[in-house]
């Protein structure tokens, strides 16, 4: 790439979202990232573009645009029909070199986690993996830090200074993407910037970004641009013989409207505590989740975990049974529409964000909640 100068920061603009499709069907992460990308593009004062790869996929463009994209860049080619790392990485890198976006976002799906690092390596730029929060505007980022960190004011004041030293020279971070992700097994949160190279790239954890309402006017106004794909079979070093879908039943925390989660508080009777949670979830029409303690202790499988190192959820009702409310857990569920917490400790941090807090033994309180809800539903 002799003409590709990725340190010429001023030459790059616009926010791109890689829009993943599988067999002609868009993935839920696409709508979340387009919605989040809209916010970032507005902060930067640039266009939001969706990058859609596949074979005969132009018909999906309007569906993406309805969530906020100004333009959908469509890369159509028969060799993009089935996902291969070689083909998709080449086309994305070709598009980035030609059109120079300043930000590129991928969903942290199996495909996104495979594709994002490969593209970043080829483009000689940085990538922050498994992000749970994104910002550009410094005042907005500072509000996020004040609400979600334990940094003292003097440290916050240092962060608020837009200038950092990069290779001995001052660098203005006001246009840098601030990419926040869990670190050290979820015990810390780290914010990473990419000051020297463009585009700044990130994979974003599914479920953490709020999907905007669909806007038909935006869908109708979208610009669809065809990208000239240069791709041959010689560029692809793998051959997909067959696609086999494995049927494995996993709990759908991200799509659930009602979640009942358990934590350390069930330790005196794990089996009984989980059974109470399942009964309450069943009467609500929801699913069972768990804190990191519940998963690390082997009480529930990993697909039940809620928190920074698990799933980020936005249910209508979130019930926390025996969960103290660590920063990592709260970050994964604090945007629930209604939070009900049951804990014996009246000073448990979970009560700070709960809409309804019950100080008591979950083994006594939970059956009462279940019966009350069941009776109310039967009465109706």
Secondary structure, 3 states (H helix, E strand, C coil): CCCCCCCCHHHCCCEEEEECEECCEECHHHHHHHHHHHHHHHHHCCCEEEEEEECCCHHHHHHHHCCCCCEEEEEECHHHCCCCHHHHHHHHHHHHHHHCCCEEEEECCHHHHHHHHHHHHHHCCCEEEEEEEEECCHHHHHHHHHHHCCCCHHHHHHHHCCEEEECCEEEECCCCCEEEEEEHHHCEEEEECCCCCCCEEEEECCCCCCCCCCCHHHHHHCEEEECCCCCCHHHCCCCCCCCCCCCCCCCCCCCCCEEEEECHHHHHHHHHHHHHHHHHHHHHCCEEEECHHHHHCCCCCHHHEECCCCECCCCCEEEEECCCCCHHHHHHHCCCCEEEEEECCCCCHHHHCCCEEEECCHHHHHHHHHHHHHHHHHHC
